[in-house]
Amino acid sequence: YDRKCVFCRIARREEPGTVLFPSEYEDLVCFKDIKPGAPHHYLVVPVEHLGNCKTLKTEHIPLVKRMMEVGKAVLQRNNVSDLSDIRMGFHWPPFCSIAHLHLHVLAPASQLGFLSRLYYRINSYWFIT
């Protein structure tokens, strides 16, 4: 836990202004991105403070899979039915603004604006899926 990390505080429900979506996993939280790049833009964040996607190792594969499950479930609960038109990924350092692992979940990907298409470009130097 890093008291200075806003995602740590959100994950521990210390930021009352942030609404958390229900998650079937106690070690993950999900909430709306404050600068949405699509009509639906959520962040899935582990409660445990993990650095960024560069810190991920083989043993984190189940965690990332659960993060993706939570993202898809939140989309479905928010009436996104076409899960083939979504984008999920991580910003590659130094292009991540918060040094706490977080998965971007965006839908519909076909409605990303010009800048969002650049910012969340699949497998670019700054965003990995």
C-alpha positions in Angstrom: 0.0 0.0 0.0 1.3 3.4 -1.0 -0.6 6.2 0.7 0.6 8.6 -2.0 -0.8 6.4 -4.8 -4.4 7.5 -5.8 -5.2 4.0 -7.1 -4.1 2.4 -3.8 -6.5 4.8 -2.0 -9.3 4.1 -4.5 -8.8 0.3 -4.2 -9.1 0.7 -0.4 -12.2 2.8 -0.7 -10.5 5.9 0.7 -11.6 8.1 -2.2 -15.3 8.6 -1.6 -15.8 10.4 -5.0 -14.9 7.3 -6.9 -17.7 4.8 -7.6 -16.5 1.2 -7.7 -18.3 -1.4 -9.9 -19.0 -4.8 -8.4 -16.2 -7.3 -8.9 -16.3 -11.0 -8.3 -12.6 -10.8 -7.1 -11.8 -9.1 -3.8 -8.3 -8.4 -5.0 -9.5 -6.2 -8.0 -11.5 -3.0 -8.3 -13.0 -1.3 -11.3 -14.1 2.3 -11.9 -14.6 4.8 -14.7 -11.6 6.5 -16.2 -11.7 10.3 -15.4 -10.6 11.1 -19.0 -12.6 8.7 -21.0 -11.3 7.8 -24.5 -14.5 6.0 -25.5 -18.2 5.9 -24.5 -17.3 3.2 -22.0 -13.8 3.5 -20.4 -13.0 1.7 -17.2 -9.9 0.9 -15.3 -9.4 -2.5 -13.6 -6.9 -2.1 -10.8 -5.4 -4.7 -8.3 -5.8 -3.8 -4.7 -2.2 -4.7 -4.1 0.2 -2.0 -5.3 2.0 -3.4 -8.3 4.2 -1.1 -10.3 3.3 -1.1 -14.0 3.1 -3.6 -16.8 6.9 -3.8 -17.0 6.9 -5.4 -13.5 4.6 -8.2 -14.7 6.1 -11.7 -14.6 4.8 -15.2 -15.6 3.2 -15.7 -12.2 1.0 -12.6 -12.9 -0.8 -14.2 -15.9 -3.8 -15.4 -13.8 -4.1 -11.8 -12.4 -4.1 -10.3 -15.8 -6.7 -12.8 -17.0 -8.9 -12.0 -14.0 -8.5 -8.3 -14.7 -9.7 -8.9 -18.3 -12.7 -11.0 -16.9 -13.7 -8.1 -14.6 -13.4 -5.6 -17.5 -15.7 -7.7 -19.8 -18.2 -8.3 -17.0 -18.4 -4.5 -16.2 -18.9 -3.8 -20.0 -21.7 -6.4 -20.1 -23.4 -5.0 -17.0 -23.3 -1.6 -18.7 -25.1 -2.9 -21.8 -22.1 -3.4 -24.1 -23.1 -6.5 -26.0 -20.4 -6.6 -28.8 -17.3 -7.8 -27.0 -15.5 -8.1 -30.4 -15.5 -4.2 -30.5 -13.5 -3.5 -27.3 -10.0 -2.6 -26.5 -8.0 -3.6 -23.4 -4.5 -2.9 -22.6 -1.8 -1.2 -20.6 0.2 2.0 -21.2 3.9 1.2 -21.5 6.2 3.2 -19.2 7.0 6.1 -19.4 3.5 6.6 -21.0 1.5 5.7 -17.9 0.5 8.6 -15.7 0.0 6.5 -12.5 2.6 3.9 -11.4 0.1 1.4 -10.2 -0.9 -1.4 -12.6 -4.2 -0.6 -14.3 -5.9 -2.2 -17.3 -7.7 0.2 -19.7 -11.1 -1.3 -20.9 -12.6 0.7 -23.7 -15.8 0.2 -25.8 -16.9 0.4 -28.5 -13.4 0.5 -30.0 -15.0 1.6 -33.3 -16.1 4.9 -31.6 -12.6 5.9 -30.3 -11.9 9.5 -31.4 -8.9 10.5 -33.4 -6.6 11.2 -30.4 -7.9 8.1 -28.5 -7.1 5.9 -31.5 -3.6 7.1 -31.3 -3.3 7.0 -27.5 -4.8 3.5 -27.3 -3.3 2.1 -30.5 -2.9 -1.6 -30.4 0.6 -2.8 -29.6 2.2 0.5 -30.2 5.3 1.7 -28.4 3.1 3.2 -25.7 0.1 0.8 -25.4 0.2 -3.0 -25.2 -2.8 -5.3 -25.4 
